[in-house]
Amino acid sequence: RAFTFRQQTPLSDHNQITVFLKRRSQASNTRTQPSKLYNLNQTYRWAPNSTEEAISSTEITDIINTFLSSQYQPDLTGLNLAINDINQTYQIAATMANLKKTKKKTNQNHTHTQTWFDNECKSIRTNLRHLSNQKHHQPQDTELRQQYCETLKHYKHTLKNKKQKHTNKTLTDIEKSVDQNQFWEMWNNLNSTKQQELAIQNGTIWKKYFENLYKDIQQNDLTHKQTETREKLKLLEQSIKNNQNPIDSPITLQELSKKLQALPPRKACSPDSISTEMLKHSSTQLQEAELKLFNMVLSTGYFPDIWN
């Protein structure tokens, strides 16, 4: 075992500790099998009032009614069958509404917002991009490649010096503003830099520290307030045994609707290709189907395989 830590940053009393553990030679070298992989289907984008006709169609209504009236086995197999039926319902509704999602190109322009990135840095960056384009069009030109490498080295060196000067100036201003109101504002604007890691040869002091931190306190050493808190926790633990926890009560439709409306938009979907917009803008019948599924997960104690 070995320990390393990063030195304290200026005006800070926190250290980052890294622990290195040596594996035993008798340990098994068998590799775990990878989890099942799913083919990612093309996702759909739903918007308010964009799928009313598809959801209210006779085909979708019949599928939802069949799902609500079906009885699934209270185990993992029945739960996987239920989630498969729900996913197919969403896919059919999205296909009927013709809501294929088009892929967008990501913006590759990275802009620097740091205050130290001045016009000199921008000028060197522009020249570097121009040389890079020429290098791709003339890959056999050795002089051009040499010029590009020198410009790139100069660009990196300039960025490093600019950032270091800005950091030193900020630290100086922070030291001068210790007794002023601008201290924390300036401190929060200071970008943290990577500190040098130093090895600790003796980790006994850290071992004793954490042993004392998490050791059990004797009954005689507890204060009156701590004793009362401990007794209250014991009573609460006894009252919620045998799965009598109020959190395990069935989910209501009102609770589900409230949580669905709070889902953040434009988030990546899981392998089932159901996005948050599809859940938020679903009909009342679809929400009832979702409610049945979530209560099945709660009652059986299993998660569908496609959710893991």
GIWOQUI-V802870 format. One record per helix or strand of 2 or more residues. SS is the DSSP state (helix for helix, strand for strand). FROM is the first residue (numbers start at 1). LEN is the number of residues. Records with the same first field share a line. If there is no record, write none. Layout:
SS = FROM-LEN  FROM-LEN
This chain:
strand = 2-5  16-5  197-4
helix = 52-4  58-12  76-21  119-19  142-35  183-6  204-10  219-3  224-16  246-3  253-9  276-5  284-17  305-3
